[in-house]
Each structure stands twice: as C-alpha cells, then as structure tokens.
Amino acid sequence: MTNTTFDPSLYTRTPNFTLLGGITLAESLYLACPSDMPTTVKKAAAAMEKVRQAAQTAWSERQRALGPSTEEAARDIDALSDRGWAALRARLGAYADLPFDIYPKAKRAKELLKQLFPEGLLFTQRTYVEQLAAMDALLQRITEDKLEKDLTALCGQEFLENVRRQLPRYRSMVQSSLARTASASNLSTHLRLLSQRICEYTTKVAATVDSDDAATVARALAALAPINSYREASARRLSTQGPEPAPGPQPALPMPVVGP
C-alpha cells in the first residue's frame, strides 16, 4: 500500500471559474495528461480540449465584435434621439398654444399633437427595442397619413428631418446590442460545457487510481496537478483582492437593451 494518499473528492468537484479561467485550466489539464493513461481518459481529454478550443474561439469572436465604450455610445445615441422627438413635440405644442382665432393653424397643430403624441413622450422611456418599434410606427404613420406637409409647415423642415436622420443609427445600435446579448448567452453555454468536460475528465483520471499501487497514484496526481495550482492561485487572489466574481463569461458583459 502506498504512503501517498489520494482523495478523489478533491478533483471530481472542480473549482468555480470564469470562462477564461476554465479555458486556462482545461488547457493545462490537457497538456499535463500522462501519455500512459487508459484510452477512456485520453478520449475524455480530447473531448475536453475540443470544447476548450471552441470556447476560446467564441471568446475571441466576442472580443472582436465589442467596440470601445459600447454602453456609453448607446446612451448617447438614445439621448440624441430622445431630444429630437422632444424638440419636434415641443415645437408642435408651442404652435398649438397660440390663439385659434388669430392663428388658424394652431388648431391643426393641436390635432396633430393629440394624434401623434397621445401619451406624450412616454415611448422614449421604454426599452431600446420598444422605442425603436414606436419610432418606426410613428414615422410610418406620418408617411401613410401624409402628415409631413402639415408638420413641416407648423414645425419647420429640420425637426422632422432630424428624427428621421437619427433612426438608422438607433436601429443599428439596437441590433448590435441584441447580437451582443445573444453572444453572452452563447458564452454561458461554452462555460457550462467546459465545466462539464473538465469534471468528466478529472473523474475518469481519479477512477484510474489503485490505492495499493503507488504508480497509479503518482500518475493521477501529476495529471491533476493543474487543479491544485488553480486553487492555490485563486486562494492567493482572494487574500489580496477579495472574493472573485460569480462564475460566468468575464469580464465583458452584454449591454442591456434598455433605456435610461
């Protein structure tokens, strides 16, 4: 019987990690796998490496797609669009406040105000996706009901032109945001698969140990050494930086598709 003890519970439950941490750990385990391991272990190692490579590719693609200051840029685009609609409504409202008996067009301005903005500017406070749909519908209504001529006469050409000009940029922002949200979900899937494959691999390695055979214990400990190293590194970080973030795709998170 060997003097070196082997506790399988230390390895069949892998440590918590972020996606990048899991990628690093899986690669270290794959490289540390002894060449004389049984075929079942080698197959598990190969499956783990395949998942690791896919996770690495997904992470790289996401980082490539992310632009600098994404959330700040979205807020700026949203604020610019909100101000444009507020300006158009304010212009229409100002005309509607004129006395009807002196300025006949003021009555038409009041009609358009109720027709186009029955809830005021509430739509500009909704989620980005909902606001895009509302703006699309509002501009479509102006076109279909042939209201552009009246709005231009009452507000000036620049105000309607401005909200129309903002729409393509707003649409692009929303579409990019939705794509990033989908990408984050995809990274979560990679994290789950990576955790599963690492656990399957370490469990199979642990199963090769015969407590009466020192060689199998030494081989397993060598194969699983990256687990110990990862835990030690995590413990050092905890002692100097505090708790690690909850497991998940880190550090970039999707921009929420919501308004302010």
N, C-alpha and C positions, 0 to 999 in steps of 0.2 A: 504493500500500500504506500502510495506517495505521501511525502510530508507536505506537499503543496496542496492547499485546499482550493476547490473551485466551487463558487456559489453561482449557479445558473441564473438565479433571480436578479443578479446584478446586471445581466446582459439581455435577458429576454424582455425586459421592460426598458426600452431605450429612453434617453433623456429628452426633455422637451427642446425643440429647436425651431428657429425661423427657417424659411425656405433656404436662404443662403447657408445657414448653419447645417441644415440637412444635406445640402449638396456637398459641402466640405467633408462632413462626416462619412457620407456614403463613398466618396472618392477614396478617403483614407482607408476605409474598411476593405474596399475592393483591391487596393494596392497591397494591403497587408495580408491578404488571403494566402496561406501557405500552398505551395504547388502540390503537396501530397494530400490535400483534403479530398474526401469522397466526392463522387460525381454529384450527389444531391446538393452538397454545399457549393460546389462550383457552379451548378445551374442557378442556385439562389443568388450567388454573387453576380453572375452575368445578368440576371433579371434586375437586380438592384442597380447595376451600372447602366442598363438601358433606360431605366426610369430616371436616374440621375442626369444622364445626358439630355433627356427630353426636358427635364426641369431647368437645366442650365440654358437650353435654347429658348425656352419660354421666358425666362427671366431676362435674357439678353434682348429678346424682341420687345419686351415691355419697356425696358430702359431706353431702347432706341426710339420708341413711339412717344415717350414722355417728353414734353417740351419744358423749358425753364419757366418757373413761376406760373404753372398751369392754373391753379385756383385763383391767383390774383388776376390773371388775364381774363378769366371767365367773369369775375366780379366786375371788372372794368367794362367788358362788353355788355353785361346785363345792365349796369348803371347807365351806360350811354343810351341804350335802347329805352330804358325807363324814362330818362329825361326827355327823349324825343317824343314819346307818347304824351308825357305830361305837358310838354310845350304845345303840342297840337290841341289837346283838350283845353288847356288854359286859353289859348288864342280863340277857340270856338266859344268858350264860356264868356270871355270878355266881350265878344261881339253880341252874345245873347243877352247881356246885361244892359245893352243900350235900349232906350225907349222905342217901342214898336211903332208908335205913331209918327216918330220923326225919322226913324231908320227902319224901313220895311224889311230889310234883310235880316234884322235882328231876330225876327220871328222864325225865319228859316234856320238860323244858327241854333236857336233853342230846340227846334225839332231835331236837327242833326245831333245835338248834344245828347238828347234822350235816346235817339235811335242807335247811335254808335257806342255811347258810354252809359248804359243804363245802371251799371254798377260802379261807375267812376273808373278808377284805375286799379281796381282790385286784382285784375288779371296780371298786373305787373308784379304782384307779391306772391304769385304761385310758384310752383317748381319750374325750373328752366324748361322742362319738356312741356308742361301745361301752358306756360307763357308762349312758347313757340307756336303751339296749336292755336291759341287765342289770337295771336297777331296774324297768323296765316288767314284765319277765318275772317278777321276784321278787314284786312286788306282785300280779300276776295269779295267780301260784301260791298265794299266801296266801288270795286270794279264792276261787279254784276249789276248793282243798283244804279250805276252811272252817277255816283256822288262826287266824283273827282272835280268836276267843273264848279259845283257849289262850294266845296271845301277850299278850292284854290281861290275863289272869289272872296270868301269870308276870312280865310286864314293866311293866304299867301302861298305861293307855289312851294317855297322852301320847307314848310312844316310837314307836308305830306311826303314830299320828296325825301326828307331826312329819315322818316321811319321806314320808308321803303328801302333806303340805302343800307340801313342797319340790319335788315332781315337776313340777307345771305350770310353775313358774318355771324349772326346769332345762331343760325341753323348749323353752321359748321362747328361752332363751339359745342352745341348740344350733342351733335353726332359724335364728336371726338370724346366728349365726356361719357357717353353711353358705351363707346368702344373701350375706354379705359376701365369702366365698371365691369364689363364682360371679361376683360383681361385679368382683372383682380380675382374674379371668380375662378378663372382658369388656373391662376397660380395657386389658389387654395386647393384645387383638385390635385395639382402636382405635389403639393406639400403632403396631402393625405396619402397619395400613392407612395411617395418617398418614405414616409414613416412606416407604412405597411411593409414595404420591401426590405427595409433595414431590419425591422422586427423579425420578419421571416428568415432573413439570413442569419442573424445572431442566434435565433432559436435553433436553427439547423447546426450551427457551429457548436453550440452548447450540447447538443444531442450526441456529438462525436466523442464526448469525454467519458472515459472509464476511470473512475476514481482510484482504481488499483493499478492504472497504467500511467506512469509519470510522463511518458512521451505525449500521450493524448492531451493531458492537462496543459503541458507546456505549449503544445501546438495551438490549442484553443485560446490560451491566454495571449499568445502572440497575435493571433488573428483578431482578437477583440481588444487589443491594446488601445486602438483609437477611441473606443468608448470611454476608457479611463482617462485618456488625455483630454477628451472633450469635457468631461465632468470636472476635471481639475481646472481647466481654463475657465469654465463657467463659474466655478467657485471663486476664483481669483477676481473675476469681473464683479461678482456680487459683493465681494468685500471692499471693493474700491468705488464702484459705481452705483450700487443698489440693485434692486430686482431687475431682471431682464424683462423686455416687453412680452406680452402674451404671444404664444406661437401663432404664426401667420406669415403671409408674404410681407417681407420687410425690405427696405424701410418705406418705399413709396406706396402710398395708399390711393385709391381712386378718388377723384374729385366728386363729391356728392352732387347729384343733378338736382339741386335745389336753389331757390332764390335766397336772398338775404333774410 
